[in-house]
Amino acid sequence: MFTIDWNGSFPVRNKENMVYQGDCLEIMAKIPSNTIDLTVTSCPYDQLRTYNQTATGPLFDYEETLKELYRITTDGGVVCWNVADQTTKGSMTGTSFRQALSAMDVRFKFWQTIIYAKPSTRHQHDGRYLNCFEYVYVFLKGNKPRAWHPLKKRNKHAKKFASGTVRQPDGILNNKEKFQIGDFGVERNIWELSNVNDRSLDHPAIMPEVLALGLIYSWTNEGDVVFDPFVGSGTSCVAAKKLNRQYIGCDVSGKYIENARERLKQTYILHDWEPPEEPVGLIHLSKISGKHPQDRNNNARAFKTDNTLKQSHINRGIENLILNEKAKVIQCNKPGDIPPEGGLKCK
């Protein structure tokens, strides 16, 4: 365990479970090298948001930020960098691509791109299709992630047999042997997530909690240290705390830090939340997004049918399944009872 020896107004603190007000470069300068296991952040998007200040110029130095992130990241550690581009004077800025190339310049491997697909967006009338996604760039320090817990989803054609082809470098297609499709497969890199946020958090661009949960679950183990240099409303730290990871966050805005600290006070580590009979997927993480332990009286039961939402008939004591914003009707003892999981009244 190390300590961050702050000069000036900052007290000496242990590394974990703190959010600080201050410039991220100054904060990172106090963090020893090779100590952060995962960074999850949504950096300022060009001048798309004011972030409690006037957006009259670049809000941060991404080149120096990425350089410092490389230094403090452990070997095998990962940086998840959520970003989007502004359209100005008829053209997208391309800042997100410059940031990705800058990460490679400081020796990060450009490991993957995850597309955060949003179900709603503002309509555009300027000859462009609706812009309904953001990038999450995944940068790796070293040759292999030190932790990897892939999210999975139920395969639509599970148990069926399939075959396919493999294209060789010369363009020739070779047939693959038939194989049986498993019950679950690794999630795609396009994550369709709700972008409806809690307005009471008073922040112009809140990261969806399920996005942070998915990234943290995928690339950390329990007890690992998660860092967010632009912590804003504190979503990344809230997700880290729920999954029993340590966290450090910072932001230049005292108002945001105050709000983040209040959220963290009301957040608790979730125990025994993982589904007992199937691997973790985005749908399971969405169940604990925004939830407190008192909302999870029976975790195993809550996750029992998550991956059967698209089936018309299921057994396990469930009489009907109504797909209306994933609402469930669960068999009750008598009409008018409230289902154990909440939702619609039984008929």
N, C-alpha and C positions, 0 to 999 in steps of 0.2 A: 504494500500500500504506500502510495506517495502522497505528499501534500503539495498544495499550490500555495506558494508564499507570495500573497498579493502585497504590492507596495501601496502606499497611500491609504485609501479608504477600505481596501479589501482585507478582511481578516484571513488568518491561516485556516484552511479547510481541508478535510479529506477530499479525495478526488471525486467521490461518488455522490450522487443524489443532491446536486445543487444546481441552481440556475443563477446566473450572475448578470448584472447590468454592466455593459462595457463593449467596446469595439472588439470584434472577434479576433483580430490580429493581435491585440494586446493580451487577450485572454489566452489564446493559443501559445503565445510566447512563454507563458508560465507553465505550460504543460510539458512534461518530459517527453522525449522522443519514444516512439514505439510503445504507446500505452493505450491508444483508443482502438477498440475492436471494430466498431462500426460507426460511421457518420450517416445520419439521416437528416437531410435538410431540404428546405424549399427556399432557394436563394431569391433575392429581389429580381423581379422580371423586368429588365429594362426600366421603363418609366410607366409601367402599367398600373402601379399602385403608389400611393404617397407614403404608406408605412409611417404614419404619424409625423411626417415631415414633408417639406416641399420637394417634389421630384423635378429638380432643375438640372440634374446632371447624374453621372454614374453614382449609384448608391453604395458600391463597394468595389474593392480591387480584387477581381476574381483570380487573377494570376498569382498574387501573393497569398490569397486565401488557399488556393489549391496547393501551392508550394508548402505552406505550413501544415495543411492536412496530410500531405504525404509524409512529412517528418514525424508527426505524432501518431500516425496509424501503425498498428502492429503488422508484422509480416503475415500475410494472409488475410489482413483486414480489408474492409470494403467501405467505399464511400457511395452512398445513394443520393444522387443530385437531381432534384426535381426542378424543372425549368421550362419556360415557354418563351416565345418571341413576341415582341410588339410589332405591329404593322404601322409604319409611319411613312408618310409621303409616297404612298402607293406600293411600298415594298416591306417585306418582313426583314427585320434587322439581322437575323442570322447569328445573334449573340450566343444562342444555345450551342451552336456548332463550334463557335470560337472557344467557348468554355470547354467543350469536350476535347478539342485539339490541345488546349492549354494543359489539361490534365495529363494528356499523353506526353507533353513536353517535359513535365516534371517527373516522368517515369511511371505514372500509373498505367496499368493495362486497361484498355477500354473493353471491359469484360462483357457487357451486355447493355441493351436498351430495353427498358420496360415502357410500354405505352399505357399511360393512365387515361382510359377512355371515359368521358363524362356523358351521362345520359341527357343533360340539358345544357344549352348554350344560347347565347344571344344570337338573333338572326342577323345575317349580313346581307347587304343589298349592293355590294360593289363588285359583282362578277366573280365572286369566290364561293366555293362550297362552305358549308358550316364547319367552323373549326371546333372540334369537340374532343380534343385530346391534348395531353401534355407529355413531355418526355420525363422519364426517370433514368438518368444515365447511371450505370453501375461501374465504378472504377475499382480496380483491384491492385493492391500492393503485394508484389510477389508473384508466384506462379500458380497458386491454388488457394481458394478460400479456406480459411482455418475452420470454418463452420458452414455447414450446408444442410438445411432441412427443407427440401422442396415442398411447396404447397401442391396438393393434388386435388383432382376432381373425379367424379364418377364417370366412367366411360359409357357413352350412349349405347355402344354395341358390345358391351361386355359379354364374354363367353362365346361370342361368335368367332369364326375362323376367317382370317384375312390373308391376303397375299399382296405383293406389290413389286415394284421394280426399283433398281438402283442404277442411276446414270453414271457411267464411267467417265474419266477425264476426256476420252475420245468421243464422247457423246452416245456411245452404244448403251442400250438399256439391258441390264441383266435381271432376270426374274429372281425374286426372293422366295424362299420356302414359306409354305403356309404356316401361320402361327395363330394361336388363340389369344384374343384380346383380353387383357386383364380387367379386373373390376375397377381399378383406378389408374389414372395416368397423371404425369406431371402437368401442372397448370401451364397454359400458354403465357407468352410474355405480353399479352394484351389483357389488362385488368379493367373490367367494366365496373366502375364504382360510383356510388352516389356522390355528388358534389354539393349536397345541401348541408349547410353548416349552421351551427348554433350562433345566431346573431348576438346573443348575450355575451359572447366572448370578445366582442368589440375589436375585431381584426379584419382587415380587408381581404385577406387571402389565406384562409385556414386550410391546412393540409387535412384531407380526409383521414380520420383516425384508423380506418381499416387499411389504408395504404401504408401508414407507418407500422401498424401491427404486422402486416405481411412482410415488409422488408426486414423488420427486426427479427421476426420468427425465422425467416429464411437464412439469415447470415450471422446469427449469434447463438450462443449457448446461454443458459441461465447463469447469472453472475457476471457476464461480460459487460463492458463499458460502452454505452451509446452516447454519442456527442452530437449536438446540433448548434452550429455557430450562428444560426439565424432562427432562434427558437420561437420567436413570435408569441403565439398564444399558448405554446407549451405542448402541442399535440404529440410530438415525437417523444418527449420525456414522459408524458402520461402513458403512452403505449409501452415504453420501456419498463415503467414501474409495474404496470399490469402483468407483464410477462416475466417479472422478476429479474430484470436486467438493471445494472447500475446506469446512471445517467449524469451528464453534464450539459447544461445549455447556457447560452448567452445571447443577449440582444442589446442594442444601443438604447432601446426605448425603456425607460423606467416603468411606464404604464403597462407595457406588454409583460415585463418581468413580474410586476405585481400581480397581474391577472394569471400568469402561468403558475406562480407560487400558490395562489389560492386554489387553482384547479388541482395541483399536485397534492395539496392538503386533503382534498376530497377524493383522492384516488388511492386504491388499495391493490395489493398484489392479489391476483386471481389464482386460486389453487384448484386443481382437479377439473379444469375447464375443458381439457382436450376430450374429444369424442372417444368413447371406450372401444368402439368396434370398427373404426375406420380412420384413415389418415386425415390430418388437418388440411383444410382448404379455405379459400377466401370466404366461403359461405359461413364457416364456423367462426372465423375472425369477425365477420360482420355482426355475429350474435353478441360478442363481448364489446363491440365498439360502443362507447358511451354508456356502458353498464357498470354498476357497482356490485360488489359481492352480494348485497342484500337482494339484488334482482336475480340472483342465480341460485335459488334455493335447491334446485335439483339439476346440477349441470349435466349429468349423464342423460337424464330424461330430455332435457332441452335440446340436445344434439342428436337425439335418436333418429330423427327423420329428416335431417337437413338436406341430405343428398337425394331425397325421394320427392322433392317438391314438384317435379314435372310429371310424376306418375299419377294416373287417375285412380288407382286403387292401391292401397297399402294395408298390411295387416297390423301387427303390433298394437292392437287395441284402438286403432284410429278408424273412425267410421267414414269421414269425408275429408277431402282436402280441397280448399277453395283457393285458387290462385288470384289473389287480389292484393298486390303489394306484398306477396309472400305471407299473407295472413293465413292462419290455420284454424279449422274448426275441429276440436278434439272431443271425443265422446265423453259425455257427462252423465252423472247419475240421474238427473231429472231436468226437464226443460227450465231454462232461465239461469242455470248454473253458469258461472264464469269458468272457462277452461283453465286448467292449472297454469298454462303458459301465458295467460292473458289473451286478448283478442276478442273475437266475436262471441256473442252469447249462443248457447246451444238451443237448438229448436226441438 
